[in-house]
Amino acid sequence: MKVRKEFLFLITIVLITSCGLVSQDNDPLDPSKPITITVWHYYNGNIQNQFDLLVEHFNETVGVERGIVVDSQSYGDVGQLANAVYDSANKTIGSLPLPDLFLSYPDNAYRVNLISELLDINTLFTEQELARYREEFLDEGKIGTGTGLKIFPIAKSSEILYLNKTFWDEFVDVSGADINRLRTWEGVLEVAEEYYNLTGKAFLGIDASANFMYVSAIQLGSEIYSVKDDSVSLNFTKEIARKIWEFYYIPYMKGFFEKNGRYSSDDARTDSVLAYTGSTAGAVYFPTEVTLPDGDVYPIDPMTLPYPYFEEGRAFAYQQGAGMCITKSDEPHEYGAGLFLKWFTEPEQNVEFSALTGYMPVMNESLKKEKMYEALSSMERIGAAIPGVIDSTVYMLDNYTLYSTKPFEGSFELRSLLESHLFSKITVDLGLVEEQVNSGEDRSKLVEALISELEFEKWYDQIHEELLSLVN
């Protein structure tokens, strides 16, 4: 390992010193007076371990050579980090100063940038350097007016369909279900109904409600909202909303879909669902065994498939994975932050980090299946779902269109609304059904009343009005 680190260090120095970032005559760094670059992130578990190992490697090699110490701090999850950064930007009582670098999704970066302007990262990289990165990943980081790059991609992810292959094979033996039906939402829903009728259990969980709504809309030809020249238009038509109602609300109400845990991988671990849509970056959390209600434990194998699309629509998948923002401070800290980002995204570091965690590396030369498999071959322990995630992700990169929403003032709140609104209604409505069933009412009649056209119209009018208030 020591030889490998020294070899990588030499390669990295050669690569970095060949770029404009380090070859400037007015290099503000002084190895005799090292500076500290603070980094806030939301990684935890295995992903945090891998990130911290790379930070340590940077500090021991390039950091020593250049006079930089990177101090990384985890804030638990995306929401906690977003709130901590926003509070720091607002200088809320009790908050810490903004870090030099922080992970952020566009919605939060946009609202932070309105309060405390973020650095245009274009100023730290040459055009030749930026040309090495996948264009969609860079485009997502261009927020606000102009073409400033405020979010730099370090590892991206998408969503795929995870499947308990062991139990799926048992279901196939009884039902004859074809795995190819899971390519489309129509097929997923049909299989979910068959599975429920056969087992009395839910088939699918959807991890991110907002992502499902965003991607469903664009697959069917219309964004939920669009942004042009700082003008926001709401495009959440009744036709799009009805599709979401039919393929999200109704299956949950009928028991075909279910979500009880914080993440759907928790439900897969208890056999509450056989499959779920979730982030590729969650690959390491796919369970290796299932614990049934009676306490029996069964080892399982994973299967992954590309994200489903509508038969009448186009194959879109959601592009996600937070990027790094650099706060404006002074030349040495901005320069040092940029140097770390360049180092981290070089293939030698980025492919290994991505292959271990289920993320996608961000350079065009790194986004090759053989490169990621090569990185896996040198690792002693990997998540069982990782190889399948690589296959499904590379397939989508080649055959799907990646989609990400554009931020605006209010987009953070709009996403929060989409994430909670319909799922909260499901939770409340299912609770009411259970109460009335316990009082002797017929479940099927209660559900039919709640999924009626009249109830859809009422829900659509309500959410449409709330969405309008956020874009106006």
Secondary structure, 3 states (H helix, E strand, C coil): CHHHHHHHHHHHHHHHHCCHHHHCCCCCCCCCCCEEEEEEECCCHHHHHHHHHHHHHHHHHHHHHHCEEEEEEECCCHHHHHHHHHHHHHCCCCCCCCCCEEEECHHHHHHHHHHCCECCHHHHCCHHHHCCECHHHHHHCCCCCCCCCCCECCCEECEEEEEEHHHHHHHHHHHCCCHHHHHEHHHHHHHHHHHHHHHCCCCEEECCHHHHHHHHHHHCCCCCEEEECCEEEECCCHHHHHHHHHHHHHHHHHCCECCCCCCHHHHHHCCCCCEEEEEHHHHHHCCCEEECCCCCEEECCEEEECCCECCCCCCEEECECCEEEEECCCHHHHHHHHHHHHHHHCHHHHHHHHHHHCCECCEHHHCCHHHHHHHHHCCCCCCCCHHHHHHHHHHHHHHCEEECCCCCCCHHHHHHHHHHHHHHHHHHHHHHHHHHHHCCCCHHHHHHHHCCHHHHHHHHHHHHHHHHHHHC
